[in-house]
Amino acid sequence: MIRKIIHIDEDRCNGCGLCASACHEGAIEMQDGKAKLVRENFCDGFGDCLPACPTGAISFEEREAPAYDEDAVKKAKEEEKFTGCPGKKMVQFNSREREETTNKRVSSQLAQWPCQIKLVPASAPFFKGAKLLIAADCTAYAYANLHEDFMKGKVTIIGCPKLDGVDYTEKLTAILSENDIKSVTVVRMEVPCCGGLERAAEMALKSSGKFIPWQIVTISIDGKILD
């Protein structure tokens, strides 16, 4: 049948995952850092995902598509196959099972203030010649040794594309372009919404026109380094 359904422009998608969270039917999932309409029969065509998209990557189109299957959506929810955004899935950890490595008090390695990407000035003097750490907010809580393993010797800026609701590309591009940044490390969580932070850093590196050594480190929700 011909009906109204959403269209996702992958070139404009920044991988933030906000649309996947906004889609109550579970029609959208994050795959390879991009939003995908994976269940056309779960899309009701109302467009709750449209206002959630910060880059305007989602629009309506009329085309051949299966009819909206409300019963299938309800069944998926009942069978707990529908999980919405994986980053919102509840998991409880048993702290007693975690190994006690040290009783030593660790000193903060935060080198400057402010540290929020939205608040820090792109021309701040502490960026001059700095090794830059771009970290997702949750990493400091999930990975216990973030200060010693990643923040030490670096200027740290943090953010959450999902909560801030912005695309950091422009701000990060300005920081990289206006300063002699020596290296870039991005530490993100494994959840899809952190893809927005990773993609913004990648786009900023390309837009800056500079060759800067960089790496991506992914932290699991139970505090392990995945890559």
FENJO-V372154 format. One record per residue. N is the residue number from 0. RES is the residue in three letters. PSI is psi in degrees with one decimal (NA if undefined). OMEGA is omega in degrees with one decimal (* if undefined). Layout:
N,RES,PSI,OMEGA / N,RES,PSI,OMEGA
//
This chain:
0,MET,152.9,175.1 / 1,ILE,123.5,179.3 / 2,ARG,169.6,178.6 / 3,LYS,131.0,-178.3 / 4,ILE,160.2,-177.2 / 5,ILE,154.7,173.9 / 6,HIS,133.2,179.9 / 7,ILE,119.6,177.3 / 8,ASP,103.3,-175.2 / 9,GLU,-27.4,179.1 / 10,ASP,-29.1,-179.4 / 11,ARG,-15.7,-179.3 / 12,CYS,129.1,179.2 / 13,ASN,5.8,175.6 / 14,GLY,20.9,-175.7 / 15,CYS,-25.8,178.3 / 16,GLY,3.7,-177.5 / 17,LEU,-35.6,-179.7 / 18,CYS,-37.5,179.0 / 19,ALA,-36.0,177.5 / 20,SER,-36.5,-176.7 / 21,ALA,-23.0,-178.8 / 22,CYS,103.0,-176.5 / 23,HIS,-17.6,-177.0 / 24,GLU,-15.5,-179.7 / 25,GLY,26.4,-179.6 / 26,ALA,-22.5,-175.1 / 27,ILE,137.5,173.4 / 28,GLU,160.0,176.1 / 29,MET,126.0,178.7 / 30,GLN,125.2,179.3 / 31,ASP,39.1,176.4 / 32,GLY,11.6,-179.2 / 33,LYS,149.8,174.9 / 34,ALA,135.7,-178.9 / 35,LYS,138.6,170.6 / 36,LEU,97.2,-171.2 / 37,VAL,-18.2,179.1 / 38,ARG,92.3,-177.6 / 39,GLU,-33.5,-179.3 / 40,ASN,-6.1,175.6 / 41,PHE,-10.2,-178.6 / 42,CYS,118.1,-177.6 / 43,ASP,-6.6,177.7 / 44,GLY,9.7,179.6 / 45,PHE,-24.1,173.2 / 46,GLY,34.1,175.3 / 47,ASP,-23.5,-177.8 / 48,CYS,-20.8,-174.3 / 49,LEU,-52.8,-178.3 / 50,PRO,-17.2,179.8 / 51,ALA,-20.9,-174.8 / 52,CYS,118.0,-177.2 / 53,PRO,-12.7,-176.2 / 54,THR,1.1,-179.2 / 55,GLY,30.5,-177.2 / 56,ALA,-10.4,-175.6 / 57,ILE,134.5,178.5 / 58,SER,173.3,175.1 / 59,PHE,150.0,169.6 / 60,GLU,156.8,174.9 / 61,GLU,122.0,-177.0 / 62,ARG,176.8,175.9 / 63,GLU,124.4,-178.9 / 64,ALA,151.6,176.5 / 65,PRO,151.8,179.9 / 66,ALA,152.3,175.5 / 67,TYR,126.8,-176.0 / 68,ASP,89.3,-177.5 / 69,GLU,-37.3,-179.7 / 70,ASP,-38.6,179.3 / 71,ALA,-37.9,178.2 / 72,VAL,-46.1,179.9 / 73,LYS,-41.2,-179.7 / 74,LYS,-41.7,179.5 / 75,ALA,-39.4,178.3 / 76,LYS,-43.6,-179.1 / 77,GLU,-35.9,-179.3 / 78,GLU,5.1,178.3 / 79,GLU,25.5,172.6 / 80,LYS,-26.0,178.5 / 81,PHE,118.1,-179.3 / 82,THR,-3.0,-177.2 / 83,GLY,-140.1,178.6 / 84,CYS,122.9,-179.9 / 85,PRO,-25.9,-179.7 / 86,GLY,-12.7,179.5 / 87,LYS,-1.6,-179.3 / 88,LYS,130.8,-176.2 / 89,MET,131.8,177.2 / 90,VAL,133.4,176.6 / 91,GLN,133.1,-178.3 / 92,PHE,149.1,177.1 / 93,ASN,103.4,-175.1 / 94,SER,-24.0,-179.9 / 95,ARG,-22.4,-179.7 / 96,GLU,-9.3,-178.9 / 97,ARG,137.8,-175.8 / 98,GLU,132.3,174.1 / 99,GLU,112.2,-175.1 / 100,THR,-34.1,-177.4 / 101,THR,153.6,175.3 / 102,ASN,2.1,-177.0 / 103,LYS,134.7,176.5 / 104,ARG,128.3,-177.3 / 105,VAL,133.5,178.9 / 106,SER,148.0,177.3 / 107,SER,139.3,178.1 / 108,GLN,12.7,177.7 / 109,LEU,123.1,-170.9 / 110,ALA,-10.1,-174.6 / 111,GLN,170.3,173.9 / 112,TRP,139.7,0.9 / 113,PRO,170.9,179.3 / 114,CYS,-9.5,176.9 / 115,GLN,134.0,-179.4 / 116,ILE,-39.5,-178.5 / 117,LYS,-28.1,-173.0 / 118,LEU,-28.1,-173.2 / 119,VAL,133.4,177.2 / 120,PRO,136.7,-178.7 / 121,ALA,-26.2,-177.9 / 122,SER,17.7,-179.2 / 123,ALA,137.8,-175.9 / 124,PRO,-25.7,-177.8 / 125,PHE,-9.5,176.3 / 126,PHE,-17.7,-175.9 / 127,LYS,116.5,178.4 / 128,GLY,19.6,-174.1 / 129,ALA,152.3,162.8 / 130,LYS,122.4,-170.5 / 131,LEU,130.5,172.4 / 132,LEU,121.0,174.8 / 133,ILE,111.6,-172.0 / 134,ALA,138.6,171.9 / 135,ALA,144.2,-176.4 / 136,ASP,-46.1,-171.3 / 137,CYS,-16.1,-175.8 / 138,THR,-33.7,-178.7 / 139,ALA,-24.4,-179.9 / 140,TYR,-33.1,-179.0 / 141,ALA,-39.8,-175.9 / 142,TYR,108.1,-169.8 / 143,ALA,-31.9,-173.5 / 144,ASN,30.5,-177.4 / 145,LEU,-40.0,-177.7 / 146,HIS,-50.5,-175.9 / 147,GLU,-39.5,-173.3 / 148,ASP,-29.0,-173.8 / 149,PHE,-37.4,-174.6 / 150,MET,-27.2,-175.4 / 151,LYS,125.4,178.3 / 152,GLY,7.4,-178.0 / 153,LYS,160.4,167.5 / 154,VAL,124.7,-173.6 / 155,THR,129.0,171.1 / 156,ILE,141.9,-172.0 / 157,ILE,157.9,177.1 / 158,GLY,168.8,175.4 / 159,CYS,106.5,-177.5 / 160,PRO,-27.2,-179.4 / 161,LYS,-46.4,-177.6 / 162,LEU,-38.5,179.1 / 163,ASP,-28.6,178.8 / 164,GLY,32.2,-179.5 / 165,VAL,163.4,172.7 / 166,ASP,118.1,-175.5 / 167,TYR,-1.2,-171.9 / 168,THR,-48.1,-176.8 / 169,GLU,-44.7,-178.4 / 170,LYS,-43.9,-179.8 / 171,LEU,-36.0,176.7 / 172,THR,-42.1,179.1 / 173,ALA,-41.6,179.8 / 174,ILE,-44.5,-178.8 / 175,LEU,-36.0,-176.5 / 176,SER,-36.2,-172.9 / 177,GLU,-5.2,-174.7 / 178,ASN,157.5,178.9 / 179,ASP,71.6,-178.9 / 180,ILE,130.0,-175.5 / 181,LYS,-33.3,-179.7 / 182,SER,159.2,178.5 / 183,VAL,127.1,173.3 / 184,THR,126.9,176.6 / 185,VAL,121.6,176.0 / 186,VAL,117.3,-175.6 / 187,ARG,165.3,173.6 / 188,MET,165.1,-178.7 / 189,GLU,-12.7,-175.4 / 190,VAL,150.0,-173.1 / 191,PRO,-36.2,-175.4 / 192,CYS,-23.3,177.1 / 193,CYS,-12.5,175.6 / 194,GLY,-27.9,177.7 / 195,GLY,-36.3,178.3 / 196,LEU,-44.8,179.3 / 197,GLU,-45.9,-177.9 / 198,ARG,-38.9,178.9 / 199,ALA,-41.0,178.9 / 200,ALA,-42.9,179.5 / 201,GLU,-44.8,179.9 / 202,MET,-37.4,179.4 / 203,ALA,-40.6,177.9 / 204,LEU,-42.5,178.8 / 205,LYS,-42.8,-176.9 / 206,SER,-27.6,-178.5 / 207,SER,-23.2,-179.3 / 208,GLY,14.1,-178.5 / 209,LYS,151.8,173.3 / 210,PHE,105.6,-177.5 / 211,ILE,126.0,176.5 / 212,PRO,136.1,-178.9 / 213,TRP,160.0,178.3 / 214,GLN,154.0,175.8 / 215,ILE,130.2,176.1 / 216,VAL,128.2,-178.9 / 217,THR,130.5,179.9 / 218,ILE,132.5,176.9 / 219,SER,162.3,-178.1 / 220,ILE,-16.6,176.0 / 221,ASP,19.4,168.1 / 222,GLY,25.3,177.9 / 223,LYS,150.1,175.2 / 224,ILE,123.3,-177.7 / 225,LEU,-32.9,178.0 / 226,ASP,NA,*
//
